[in-house]
Amino acid sequence: MTSIVIGGDLCPGVRSTPYLVKGDADAVFEALAPVLREADLALANLEGPLVKQLSPITKIGPHHAFEENCIKGIRAAGFRLLNLGNNHIMDHGYAGLANTLRCCEEHGIACVGAGENREAAGRVWVKEINGLQLGIWSCTEHEFGLATAKDPGTNPLNLMNFVRTVQTHRKKWDYLLVLLHGGNEYYPYPRPSLQELCRFMIEQGAGAVICQHSHCVGCHETYRGGQIVYGQGNLLCDNPSQPCEAEGLLVTLRIEEDRTSSMELTPFAHSASSPGPVLMNAEQRMHFLQQFEERSRAIQDQSFVEREWEKFCQQNPYNYLSLLQGYPRRIRELDQKFHFLRFLRSRQRLLMLLHLLRCESHHEAIMGAINTSLR
């Protein structure tokens, strides 16, 4: 049997960084140390580059960057593979990515999901562990920092590329783990299309699909013998901005000799008094796992998944519409409170937006026009 421990988003902050740069992993990850050290492989998602100096790119949203010597503590904690396929690893351009790759190589940590071009970013990481050829493929939804045929970045989520990769290289591995950086932030369920996507990946040969990025713990399902996790929360989060960010879980995949797998969960919390994760007490753990299993059972009902997604979309349509129409933040905040912009949105205008966004040809033409205008 081979055990693979998967951690969520790794975001060193003001409390954990001083310990990590000194290589003091126990001060940050002591609560999780037994699980990490017993694993045949421990990996996590590094949610930003390791930098010497800042070189922020032009983008919407926050720029993440971590002190490069944090790699010492990450290595000491037992992580031997970092997923770079996320929406923040290119926040400081190729300089940030290149420095991250260098730091990881110097400390004996492998990387997956990003590279000097799309081909490099999309390579399957393969390693023999206990006689098992393990393959790991990483991809991210279409945000800033995607690699192209000639530009560095992350591996973009593309089902055609995934299928081609599996068909061409599947003899290289016995078990394929997919790390998918996607989903809706603070939403504990998969949207219908995400569930369909992950199930399709299992149908095509993946043994497990782990979705990260949502910053909250979601749910799980076993589909055709494959394991799917929809959100495991943050592994390291110094300052949770939302209540749901205060919890997370490690996922341990146990892969048997016959290539079947099972999953174990290690829930934890983020404490205001600790620089790293802390274990839950028995009562907290029982409540956490009960809620997790309730959500997991619920998503077996397709109508439930669709209803919850519709509720999510109905909760705050004003913010998305205001963003789409380019209103500044202060106007958007006022609109969320008073909903006055609805008077400027005629039915005909909304129908036009819907038509332009959902039609593949129009959608791609709009993206091309915007990219051209930003150059």
N, C-alpha and C positions, 0 to 999 in steps of 0.2 A: 504493500500500500504506500501511496505517496500523498503527503499532506501539503497543501498550498494555502497559505494565509494571505488574505487580501484586505488591505486597509483602504479607507476612503481618502478624502482630500486632506493632504498634508500641507498645513498653512502655518509655519512658524511665526510667532508674534513676539511682542515685547517681553512676555514672561518666559517663554520657552527658548528664545534665541540665545541668551547668555549661556545657558546650559549646553545647548546643542553645539555651539562653536567650540566649547571646551571638550566636546566628546562625552559629556556626562549624560548618557542615554537614560540611566536609571532615574535621574531627577525628573525626566519627562515621561518615560514609558514604563516605569517600574510596575504599574498595575497590569500591563499587558505583556510583560517580559516572559512569563512562563509559556504563553501561547506562541509568541514570536520565536522563541528559542527552540521550541519543540518541532517547529515546522521544517519541512525539507526545503521550502522556499517561502520567504516573506516578501511581499511587494506592497506598494502603495502608490497613490496618485500624487505627484508633486505639483501643487496648484500654483505654479509660478516659477520663474527662472532663479538660479543662483547667480548673483551678479557681483562684480567688482565695483561698478559704478552704474548709475541709472542712465538709461537711454530710451525713455518712453516713446512708444509709437503713437500715432494719431488713431484714436479709437473712441468708442462710446463705452462707458463703464469704468470701473476701477482698474488701476494698474497694480499688479502684484509683483513683488520682488523680495528675495530673501538673501541674507548674508551668506556668501559662498561657503564659509566654514561651517555652516549648519550641516553640511554633508558629513562631518565627523561624527556628530551625534546620531544622524540617520544610519550611518554605517554601523556604529556601535550598538544600535538597537537591534540589529540583525537583518535589516532590509538589504536585499541583494538585487532587487530590480525595481526601477521607478518608471511608472507610466507618465510620459510627457504629452500624451495625446489629450490635451484639454484646451480650454478657451483662454488660458492665461500664460501659457509657457512662452508665447511670443510677445508678451506685453512690452518687452524691452528689445524687440527686434532680434536679428540673427546674432548680435553680440551676446545677448542674454542666453539664447539657446546654445550657442557654441561654448560659452563658458560653463553652462550646466553640463553639457556632454563631457567637457574636459574634466570637470570636478568629479563626475561620476566615474569616469575611466580611471582617474588617478587613485580612487578609493575602492576600486574593484566592484563597482555597482553597474549593472547593465541597465539599458534604457530601451524603451519601445514607444512607438506612437508619434515620433517627430524626427525630422532629419533635414539634410541639406536640400532635398527636393521630395516630390511626392513619392517617387519610387523608394527612396530610403525611409521615408516616414511610414510607408505602408508595408514594410517587411515584417514577416512573422518571426518573432523571437523564438528560437527552438533550443531546448537544452535537455540532455538526458539526465534524469533523476531516478535513481533506484531501478534502472532498466526501462523506465518510461520515457518516451520521447514526448516532451511537453511543448506544445506550441501556444504562443500568446500573440494575439492580434489586437491592436488598439486603434480606435477611430473616434472622431469627435464630430458633433453636429456643426453646421456651417455658421461659425462665428468668425471673429477676427483671428488672423494668424494661420490660415490654411496654407499648406504647401501646394505648389503648382509643379508643372513639369520641370521648371528651371529655378523656382524660388523656394527657399527653406520654409519650414513650418510644420504643422501637424497633419496627420493623415485624415482627410475629410471622409465623413460617412458617405459611402457610395455602395449600394447593394450590388451593382454590377461588378465593381472591383472586388468586393468580398467574394462573390460567387466564383469569379475567375481565379482569385488567389487560392481558394479552396480546391477547385478543380485541378489547378496546375501543380500545387505543392502538397496536397493532402498526404502523400506517401512519406513526407518528411516527419510527420508527427503521429502519435498514437491518440492524443487527446488535445483538443483545441479549446482554449479559454479566450473569450472575447471580452475586452474592456471597452465599454461604450460610454463615452462622456456625453451624456444627453439626458433630457427630461426637463420638466418644468420645476423651477426652484420653489421649494417649500410645499410641493404637492406630493402626497405620499402614495399616489396611485399612478399607474402608467396611463397615459392617454391611449385611446384605442389604437392609433397607428403605431405607437411605440411597442405595445404588446404584440401586435401583429409582426412587427419587424423582428423583435427578439425571438419569437417563436419560429419565424422563418429561418433565422440563423441556426437555430437548433436543428431544424429540418435539413439544412444544408451541411450539417456535420459538426457544428460546435457542440462541445460537451457542456459548456456553461457560458452564460452571458451575464456580466455584472455591469449594471448601470450606475454610474457615479454622476456627480454634478448637482444634484437636487438640493444638497445641504440639509437633507432631512432623511430619517429612516423611513423606508417605504414598505415593501412587501416582497413576497417570494412565491414562486410556483415551480413545480416540477412538470416539465412538458416533454412528452415522449422520451423520458429518461434523462433529459438535460435539466440543469439547474439554471434558473433565471432569478436575479435579484434586481428589484426596481428601487434603487436608492439605499445606501448604507450610511448616510450622514458623513460628517467630518471626522477624520482620524485625529487631527490636531487643530484646535480652534481656540485661540486665546480669549477672544472677546465675542461670544455669540451675540448676534444682533437680533435673532428671533428665538422664541422659546424652543422651537423644534430643533435648533442647532445645538442645543445643550446635550443631545444624546447621539450616540453613534454605535456602530457594531463592526467587529471583525468578522469576516466570513472565512471559514476554514473548509476548503474542498478536500475531501478524502477520496482519492482515486484508486480503485481496486485493480488487481491484475487483469481482470476482464474488461477494463476501461469504463466500467460503470462508476458513478460517483454519488456521494452523499454530501450533505452540508451541515456544518455546525456553526452556531452563532455565539459570539462573545460580546454582550452588550456592555456599554460603559457610558459614563457621563463626563461632561466638562464642568469643572468646578471653578468658582471664582477665586478659590484659595490655592489652587494647584496649577502649575505650569503645563500639565498634561492631563491625559484621561485618568479617571478614577473608576474603580469598579462599583457597580450598584450593590446595595444591600439585598438581602433575599427578597424582601417585599417589593422593592423597586424592580428587581430583575423579573419577578413573576408577573408584575403588572405590564412591564415592557413587552415581554414575550407573548403574553396573552393578547395585547393589542396588535402586535405584529402578526400573529396567527389569525386573528379575526380579519384583518385587512387581506391577508393572503387567501383565506377561504373566499372572501367576498369577490375577488377578481376572477374567480372561476366562472362567475355569471357575467356573460358578455354585456347584458343589458345594464348591469350595475356599473361596469366600467364606462359605458357610454353615458349613463345618467350622471355619474360623478364628474365626468369631464364637462358635460353640459353645465352643471352647477358651477364648476370652476370658472368657466368662460363667462357665466352670467354674473358672477360675483363682482367683477370689476372691469366691465368692458370699456369704461371711460379712459382708463390709463392707456390701454393699447391703442385705442382710436386716436387719442391725443398725441401719442408718440408717432403714430403713423402719419399724422397730418403736420408734424413738425413743430408743435407748440412748445415753448420753453418750459422749464421745470416748474416755475412759480405758477404759470397758467394751468399746468397739469394738476398741481396740488390743489388749486382752487376748484378746478373742475371736479376732482374726486369728492370734494366736499359739497359743492353746490350744483354740479351737473348742468351748468349753464351753456356749455358748448353743444349740448344736444340740439339746441335751437338752430345751430349752424349746419347740422348734418341732415340734409334732406334724404328721403328714401332713395331718390334717384342717385344721389352722390354715394350712398353706401352700397348700392347695387353696382355702381361703377368700380368702387374699390374692391368689392368681392370678385368681380369679373377679372380684374387685372391681377389679383393676387393668386387666385386658384387655377387659372389657366396656365399650363406649363409654358407655352410659347410667350405669353405676355409677361409672366413672372420672370423668366430668364432675360427677356428684353429689358425689363425695368432694371434688373440687377446690372446688366451690361451698361445701360445708360448712366446709372449712378456711379459705377466704377470708373467710367470714362470721365465723368464730370469731376471726380475727386483727384484725378491725376494732375 
